[in-house]
């Protein structure tokens, strides 16, 4: 049998000590076509605006 790092008596020690935090309600994320649209806007539309502003300020 292979060697184990540390004794199995301490298994789950950190998780057991961590205080329980209740899950927070989050807004639902768009799915399908709406998600793709959001990605496109994030990657190309707003990023493109920032890039053009950067290029204008450099010249």
VENGIBEL-V654181 format. One record per pair of residues at least 4 apart in sequence whose C-alpha atoms are under 6 Angstrom apart, sorted by the first residue. I is the first residue (numbers start at 1). J is the second residue. D is the distance in Angstrom with one decimal. If there is no record, write none. Layout:
i-><I,I>
j-><J,J>
d-><D,D>
//
This chain:
i-><30,30,31,39,40,41,42,43,44>
j-><34,35,35,43,44,45,46,47,48>
d-><5.5,5.0,4.9,6.0,5.7,4.8,5.7,5.7,5.4>
//
